[in-house]
Amino acid sequence: MNIKIINKSNHDLPHYETIASAGMDLRANITEPITLKPLERTIVKTGLFIELPIGTEAQVRPRSGLAAKKGITVLNAPGTIDADYRGEIGVILVNLSNEDFTINEGERIAQLVIAKHERAEWEEVGELSETSRGEGGFGSTGVK
């Protein structure tokens, strides 16, 4: 799938690190470091603008290393970039650790996954089919 992209950053285009990678790293495109205090959040710009084909979305997801080692994650994970959005890709980062975290220019801050999706058409009915799960919700299929 070809995707049009404008790169206003000083960084290479996002790319897959391995043949089996689902996501591509996004890098901070900032003029000065940003320090996030514990529980603080901010939008970090990437300098990237994309034009996705209709029927696809770009999902902005946390980087596992940042989350596990530093407590930094994407607040609305996964963030969705719709096919009709033409603005700059921004990443909402939050610091869930007990220590300040500084984001530097060019730092890998999130990953981007391109995914196909379906559009739903609602069919309003009076009842739904029966299943063995029924109305069992949160945790209802786990070990008891």
QUIJOMO-V473009 format. One line per field, one symbol per residue. phi: phi as a letter, one per 40 degrees, with the letter a starting at -180 (. if undefined). psi: psi as a letter, one per 20 degrees, with the letter a starting at -180 (. if undefined). burial: b if it has 16 or more other ideal C-beta (glycine too) atoms within 10 Angstrom, else e. Layout:
BEGIN
phi: ???
psi: ???
burial: ???
END
This chain:
BEGIN
phi: .cbcabbcccbccdaccbcbccbbcbbcbbcadbbccdgcbacbcbgbbbbccdgbbbbcbccccccccbgbaccbcccbbccccbcccbbcbbccccbcbbcbdgccbabbbcbcabbcbcbcbcabccbccgccbdgcbccc
psi: ppppppojrjqrqqrphrhjphrppqqpnqhqqppprpjqqrppqijppqoqqpjrrppoqqphghgghikprpglppqpoqhjpjrppqpoqqojajqqpppqpiqoirqpppqqrqpqppoprhrqqqrhhcjpcojijrp.
burial: eeeeeeeebebeebeeeeeeeebbbbbbbbeeebebeeeeebebebbbebebeeeebbbbbbbeebbeeebbbbeeebbebeeeeeebbbbbbbbebeeebebeeebebbbbebeeeeeeeeeeeeeeeeeeeeeeeeeeeeee
END
